[in-house]
């Protein structure tokens, strides 16, 4: 049975990862509340959290909570980047890279999500499949396709001579 000790261990092990996940996707003023919502959901649905795949389950739940939050018509500034950068986190530095932001913006939301889950959250294989709600083979194929489209967008961007060349969603 999953009790207070189980939940405390879950929070200790994964709360900061969930917070970082949301910090990259939501307005800074909403991150703490969204993180709390994810953890409350984990407590409420503790019997549904798969043993050994807690973090992917939390990421998937965070994705749903973030989508619901956005549907409430609260503005979530996509172009806004925090003023202070944690130099220890390369993902935060990458967010400041204008070229990277342009290339990511040119990808479809699904490809962008898959690549960010893999690169920023460190998910691969079974964990990525759990978050996406698809099979392991499907996740591997989706990641491979997303990487190929990313390479294509980078190549197109390098071939273009002027700024703003990356505009098409793929």
C-alpha positions as CSV (number, residue, x, y, z in Angstrom):
1,X,0.0,0.0,0.0
2,X,1.2,3.5,-0.9
3,X,1.3,5.6,2.2
4,X,2.8,8.9,3.4
5,X,6.3,7.5,3.3
6,X,5.9,6.4,-0.3
7,X,4.7,9.9,-1.2
8,X,7.5,11.6,0.7
9,X,10.0,9.5,-1.2
10,X,8.3,10.3,-4.5
11,X,8.4,14.0,-3.8
12,X,12.1,13.9,-2.6
13,X,13.1,11.9,-5.7
14,X,11.2,13.8,-8.4
15,X,9.7,17.1,-7.3
16,X,12.6,19.2,-8.6
17,X,12.6,17.4,-12.0
18,X,8.9,18.1,-12.4
19,X,9.5,21.7,-11.4
20,X,12.2,22.1,-14.0
21,X,10.0,20.4,-16.6
22,X,7.2,22.9,-15.9
23,X,9.6,25.9,-15.6
24,X,10.6,25.3,-19.3
25,X,7.0,25.3,-20.4
26,X,5.0,27.7,-18.3
27,X,5.1,31.3,-17.0
28,X,7.4,31.6,-14.0
29,X,4.5,32.8,-11.8
30,X,2.6,29.5,-12.4
31,X,5.4,26.9,-12.0
32,X,5.1,26.3,-8.3
33,X,1.3,25.9,-8.5
34,X,1.5,23.6,-11.4
35,X,4.1,21.5,-9.7
36,X,1.9,21.3,-6.6
37,X,-1.0,20.2,-8.9
38,X,1.1,17.4,-10.3
39,X,2.1,16.2,-6.9
40,X,-1.5,16.4,-5.6
41,X,-2.6,14.3,-8.5
42,X,0.1,11.8,-7.8
43,X,-1.1,11.5,-4.2
44,X,-4.7,11.2,-5.3
45,X,-3.9,8.6,-7.9
46,X,-1.1,6.9,-6.1
47,X,-2.3,3.4,-6.9
48,X,-2.1,4.3,-10.6
49,X,1.5,5.4,-10.5
50,X,3.5,2.5,-12.1
51,X,6.3,1.1,-10.0
52,X,9.7,1.9,-11.5
53,X,8.2,4.5,-13.9
54,X,7.2,7.2,-11.5
55,X,9.0,10.1,-13.3
56,X,7.6,9.4,-16.7
57,X,4.1,9.1,-15.2
58,X,4.7,12.5,-13.4
59,X,5.9,14.1,-16.7
60,X,2.8,12.8,-18.5
61,X,0.6,14.1,-15.7
62,X,2.4,17.4,-15.9
63,X,1.7,17.6,-19.6
64,X,-2.0,17.1,-19.0
65,X,-2.1,19.6,-16.1
66,X,-0.2,22.2,-18.3
67,X,-2.6,21.6,-21.2
68,X,-5.6,22.1,-18.8
69,X,-4.0,25.2,-17.4
70,X,-3.6,26.7,-20.9
71,X,-7.2,25.8,-21.8
72,X,-8.3,28.0,-19.0
73,X,-7.3,30.9,-21.2
74,X,-4.5,32.0,-19.0
75,X,-1.8,33.6,-21.0
76,X,1.4,31.5,-21.1
77,X,4.2,33.6,-22.7
78,X,6.0,31.2,-25.0
79,X,8.5,33.7,-26.1
80,X,9.4,34.8,-22.6
81,X,12.6,33.6,-21.1
82,X,13.6,34.0,-17.5
83,X,16.0,36.9,-16.8
84,X,18.3,34.9,-14.7
85,X,20.0,31.8,-16.1
86,X,21.2,28.9,-14.1
87,X,24.6,28.4,-15.7
88,X,24.7,24.8,-14.4
89,X,21.7,23.8,-16.5
90,X,22.6,23.7,-20.3
91,X,18.9,23.4,-21.1
92,X,18.3,26.9,-19.7
93,X,21.2,28.3,-21.7
94,X,19.8,26.6,-24.8
95,X,16.5,28.4,-24.3
96,X,18.3,31.7,-24.7
97,X,19.8,30.7,-28.0
98,X,17.7,32.5,-30.6
99,X,18.7,30.1,-33.4
100,X,17.7,27.1,-31.4
101,X,14.4,28.7,-30.5
102,X,13.7,29.5,-34.2
103,X,14.5,25.9,-35.2
104,X,12.3,24.4,-32.4
105,X,9.5,26.8,-33.4
106,X,9.7,25.4,-37.0
107,X,8.9,21.9,-35.8
108,X,5.5,20.5,-35.1
109,X,4.4,20.6,-31.4
110,X,4.7,16.8,-31.2
111,X,8.2,16.7,-32.6
112,X,9.2,19.6,-30.3
113,X,7.7,17.7,-27.3
114,X,9.5,14.5,-28.1
115,X,12.9,16.1,-28.7
116,X,12.6,18.2,-25.5
117,X,11.5,15.2,-23.4
118,X,14.5,13.4,-24.7
119,X,17.1,16.1,-24.6
120,X,16.0,18.2,-21.6
121,X,14.3,15.6,-19.4
122,X,16.7,12.8,-20.3
123,X,14.0,10.4,-21.3
124,X,14.5,7.6,-23.8
125,X,13.1,4.2,-24.7
126,X,10.5,3.0,-22.3
127,X,10.2,6.2,-20.3
128,X,9.5,8.3,-23.4
129,X,6.9,5.7,-24.4
130,X,5.2,6.0,-21.0
131,X,5.0,9.8,-21.2
132,X,3.7,9.7,-24.8
133,X,1.3,6.9,-24.1
134,X,2.6,4.7,-26.9
135,X,4.7,1.6,-27.3
136,X,8.4,1.5,-26.9
137,X,8.8,0.9,-30.7
138,X,6.5,3.8,-31.4
139,X,8.5,6.1,-29.1
140,X,11.8,5.0,-30.8
141,X,10.3,5.6,-34.2
142,X,8.8,9.0,-33.2
143,X,12.1,10.1,-31.7
144,X,14.0,9.0,-34.9
145,X,11.5,10.9,-37.1
146,X,11.7,14.0,-34.9
147,X,15.5,14.0,-35.1
148,X,15.4,13.6,-38.9
149,X,13.0,16.6,-39.1
150,X,15.2,18.6,-36.8
151,X,18.3,17.9,-39.0
152,X,16.3,18.9,-42.0
153,X,15.2,22.2,-40.4
154,X,18.8,22.9,-39.3
155,X,20.0,22.2,-42.9
156,X,17.4,24.4,-44.4
157,X,18.3,27.2,-42.0
158,X,22.0,26.9,-42.8
159,X,21.2,27.0,-46.5
160,X,19.1,30.1,-46.2
161,X,21.0,33.4,-46.3
162,X,18.7,35.6,-44.3
163,X,17.2,35.7,-40.8
164,X,13.7,34.4,-40.4
165,X,14.2,31.6,-43.0
166,X,12.8,29.0,-40.6
167,X,9.1,29.6,-40.5
168,X,7.3,26.5,-41.7
169,X,5.8,24.1,-39.2
170,X,6.7,20.5,-40.1
